[in-house]
Every structure is written in C-alpha cells, then in structure tokens.
Amino acid sequence: MGQVTVRVQEAPFDLAAESAALAAGRTDIGGLASFVGLCRADDGLAALVLEHYPGMTERAIARIAAEACARWPLSGCTVIHRVGRLAPGAPIVLVLTASTHRAAALESCAFLIDWLKTGAPFWKREEFAGGRDRWVEAKSADDAAAARWSAPPPDGGT
C-alpha cells in the first residue's frame, strides 16, 4: 500500500503543498488526480457547519483509503476534510491520489469522493440568513454515484 494521509481539521488546506508532499521524491508516479470540494451558496446559504466524532471519522476515512489502495495500484493518497463553520466558497474537502497510471489515479479519486459524500461520518447543518437552519439529508444522486463502486474494477484498476 502506498503512502496514506488522512486529516480532519478546521484549518484550510493548501492544494499545491499537499500535492508536492504526496509526490515528493517519487519518480514512479505517472498521474496525480485531485478533487477539491467547495461550499456552495445554494438557496441563500450563509454557512455550512460540519460536525464529527474525532478519532472515529479519521479511522473510517483511513479504512476507505486503504480499500482504494487495495483496488487500484496507488503510490499514495491524501484525504483532508474540514469541519467547523464554513462560508460559501470555502474549500471543504481535498482528495489526492497518485499512481503510475492516470486511470487508476482518476478512478480512485472518484471512488474516494463518492464514498466521502455517502459514507463518511459527518453531520452537516446549513445556516441561512435570518437565523433559519436545517440538517442536510442524504441525496439519492450521491447514493447512485457511490453504487457504481460496489463491484471490483473489471481490469484490476490498471
């Protein structure tokens, strides 16, 4: 299994610094895929508040990162998810995957973000102008996207 980094944090992350750290000193990486999720201002959203159970969340993400490394020939991956109160436009999540082959990097990155949207133990509450708020419900579109990963990749991920 390649290098796996998992962090849950309030602080912003630096895409360039995290990419450089994942690829540092490596000459076997042919592709580095990245996904950065941002907080949208849907329906007049003023802020998104993300909560989690420390320790449990990191272990759950580490398990799925290990699964990604088992399914695809990854040189490494980084998953950083922010918690706390985030304003629209703020980065929420970073997923980086590195592999000898671009397809493995891209597919594993998609796998990780689909899982984070549907299975990661985070609780999200939306705050709106005027003090109204609501808890975010699971979306069937996210479940459908994640369902494509229920079978192993037909070509072994290479």
C-alpha positions as a Python dict, from the first residue, in 0.01 Angstrom:
ca = {
    (1, 'M'): (0, 0, 0),
    (2, 'G'): (122, 347, -82),
    (3, 'Q'): (154, 646, 148),
    (4, 'V'): (-184, 736, 301),
    (5, 'T'): (-251, 1068, 474),
    (6, 'V'): (-586, 1136, 642),
    (7, 'R'): (-667, 1453, 832),
    (8, 'V'): (-986, 1608, 967),
    (9, 'Q'): (-923, 1971, 1055),
    (10, 'E'): (-1074, 2317, 1091),
    (11, 'A'): (-788, 2493, 912),
    (12, 'P'): (-782, 2543, 535),
    (13, 'F'): (-553, 2320, 329),
    (14, 'D'): (-307, 2410, 55),
    (15, 'L'): (-359, 2207, -265),
    (16, 'A'): (-11, 2281, -402),
    (17, 'A'): (165, 2194, -76),
    (18, 'E'): (-34, 1871, -30),
    (19, 'S'): (29, 1766, -392),
    (20, 'A'): (401, 1833, -354),
    (21, 'A'): (413, 1635, -28),
    (22, 'L'): (242, 1334, -187),
    (23, 'A'): (476, 1331, -486),
    (24, 'A'): (798, 1433, -306),
    (25, 'G'): (1097, 1222, -404),
    (26, 'R'): (885, 987, -617),
    (27, 'T'): (974, 903, -976),
    (28, 'D'): (720, 621, -1011),
    (29, 'I'): (414, 849, -1021),
    (30, 'G'): (266, 893, -1368),
    (31, 'G'): (-52, 1069, -1259),
    (32, 'L'): (-175, 1272, -966),
    (33, 'A'): (-553, 1322, -954),
    (34, 'S'): (-715, 1580, -731),
    (35, 'F'): (-1060, 1685, -622),
    (36, 'V'): (-1136, 1993, -416),
    (37, 'G'): (-1491, 2030, -289),
    (38, 'L'): (-1614, 2383, -219),
    (39, 'C'): (-1903, 2512, -10),
    (40, 'R'): (-2184, 2627, -243),
    (41, 'A'): (-2429, 2905, -159),
    (42, 'D'): (-2738, 2705, -261),
    (43, 'D'): (-3073, 2858, -160),
    (44, 'G'): (-2904, 3157, 4),
    (45, 'L'): (-2679, 2953, 231),
    (46, 'A'): (-2484, 3171, 476),
    (47, 'A'): (-2265, 2892, 620),
    (48, 'L'): (-2226, 2515, 638),
    (49, 'V'): (-2142, 2365, 977),
    (50, 'L'): (-1974, 2024, 973),
    (51, 'E'): (-1951, 1811, 1286),
    (52, 'H'): (-1781, 1475, 1350),
    (53, 'Y'): (-1661, 1240, 1623),
    (54, 'P'): (-1281, 1281, 1647),
    (55, 'G'): (-1099, 953, 1604),
    (56, 'M'): (-1398, 767, 1461),
    (57, 'T'): (-1410, 982, 1148),
    (58, 'E'): (-1037, 953, 1080),
    (59, 'R'): (-1049, 573, 1123),
    (60, 'A'): (-1343, 544, 882),
    (61, 'I'): (-1166, 754, 618),
    (62, 'A'): (-840, 560, 667),
    (63, 'R'): (-1030, 232, 608),
    (64, 'I'): (-1174, 353, 278),
    (65, 'A'): (-834, 495, 173),
    (66, 'A'): (-684, 151, 239),
    (67, 'E'): (-960, 0, 25),
    (68, 'A'): (-873, 241, -257),
    (69, 'C'): (-508, 135, -231),
    (70, 'A'): (-616, -231, -247),
    (71, 'R'): (-844, -177, -550),
    (72, 'W'): (-603, 36, -755),
    (73, 'P'): (-222, 41, -778),
    (74, 'L'): (-175, 364, -585),
    (75, 'S'): (155, 514, -487),
    (76, 'G'): (-37, 710, -224),
    (77, 'C'): (-339, 917, -140),
    (78, 'T'): (-430, 1215, 75),
    (79, 'V'): (-775, 1289, 214),
    (80, 'I'): (-832, 1609, 410),
    (81, 'H'): (-1181, 1702, 527),
    (82, 'R'): (-1259, 2023, 708),
    (83, 'V'): (-1501, 2063, 996),
    (84, 'G'): (-1648, 2364, 1171),
    (85, 'R'): (-1833, 2662, 1024),
    (86, 'L'): (-1752, 2721, 656),
    (87, 'A'): (-1866, 3015, 443),
    (88, 'P'): (-1973, 2974, 79),
    (89, 'G'): (-1668, 2944, -144),
    (90, 'A'): (-1455, 2786, 128),
    (91, 'P'): (-1278, 2459, 46),
    (92, 'I'): (-1430, 2165, 236),
    (93, 'V'): (-1252, 1854, 116),
    (94, 'L'): (-935, 1754, -68),
    (95, 'V'): (-876, 1413, -223),
    (96, 'L'): (-543, 1339, -394),
    (97, 'T'): (-446, 1007, -547),
    (98, 'A'): (-116, 915, -709),
    (99, 'S'): (-40, 619, -934),
    (100, 'T'): (183, 504, -1213),
    (101, 'H'): (-123, 513, -1439),
    (102, 'R'): (-362, 805, -1485),
    (103, 'A'): (-674, 586, -1500),
    (104, 'A'): (-602, 440, -1155),
    (105, 'A'): (-542, 788, -1012),
    (106, 'L'): (-861, 928, -1163),
    (107, 'E'): (-1085, 633, -1078),
    (108, 'S'): (-961, 601, -720),
    (109, 'C'): (-1006, 975, -666),
    (110, 'A'): (-1369, 946, -785),
    (111, 'F'): (-1419, 640, -562),
    (112, 'L'): (-1292, 826, -255),
    (113, 'I'): (-1502, 1138, -310),
    (114, 'D'): (-1816, 931, -380),
    (115, 'W'): (-1759, 743, -55),
    (116, 'L'): (-1696, 1064, 139),
    (117, 'K'): (-2029, 1204, 16),
    (118, 'T'): (-2226, 895, 121),
    (119, 'G'): (-2043, 705, 393),
    (120, 'A'): (-1815, 933, 591),
    (121, 'P'): (-1941, 1006, 942),
    (122, 'F'): (-2000, 1380, 916),
    (123, 'W'): (-2310, 1574, 1014),
    (124, 'K'): (-2386, 1885, 812),
    (125, 'R'): (-2610, 2171, 911),
    (126, 'E'): (-2693, 2458, 678),
    (127, 'E'): (-2733, 2809, 818),
    (128, 'F'): (-2929, 3072, 627),
    (129, 'A'): (-2969, 3450, 660),
    (130, 'G'): (-3227, 3534, 924),
    (131, 'G'): (-3127, 3250, 1156),
    (132, 'R'): (-3302, 2959, 982),
    (133, 'D'): (-3106, 2635, 969),
    (134, 'R'): (-3156, 2271, 863),
    (135, 'W'): (-2968, 1942, 875),
    (136, 'V'): (-2851, 1814, 536),
    (137, 'E'): (-3025, 1495, 426),
    (138, 'A'): (-2863, 1221, 218),
    (139, 'K'): (-2921, 1261, -156),
    (140, 'S'): (-3024, 973, -381),
    (141, 'A'): (-2797, 1108, -658),
    (142, 'D'): (-2496, 1070, -427),
    (143, 'D'): (-2603, 715, -337),
    (144, 'A'): (-2639, 629, -707),
    (145, 'A'): (-2290, 766, -780),
    (146, 'A'): (-2138, 559, -499),
    (147, 'A'): (-2324, 243, -608),
    (148, 'R'): (-2103, 211, -916),
    (149, 'W'): (-1814, 113, -689),
    (150, 'S'): (-1990, -189, -536),
    (151, 'A'): (-1812, -427, -776),
    (152, 'P'): (-1435, -450, -824),
    (153, 'P'): (-1295, -277, -1132),
    (154, 'P'): (-1310, -513, -1434),
    (155, 'D'): (-946, -458, -1535),
    (156, 'G'): (-793, -466, -1188),
    (157, 'G'): (-768, -88, -1183),
    (158, 'T'): (-470, -51, -1414),
}
